């Protein structure tokens, strides 16, 4: 029996790039499930952490974040800066 889980499909709100980048970001920074991140990321607080990160990444892309080999690093840096702003200890 295969337990392969298909990744979410791109949608009208989220691009395939945003989904892929947000998944990598969550893995690299070990972002846990929960619901605390949405407000800090400027996302509607009804979203869980994984959803909030996806929306935040899409917003960053929409606002002109370049898609290149540094994109994930730039997102990690921005995310950590937000965590530092709220005085939440977070490091790589």
Beta strands, then each sheet from edge to edge (+ up, - down):
end
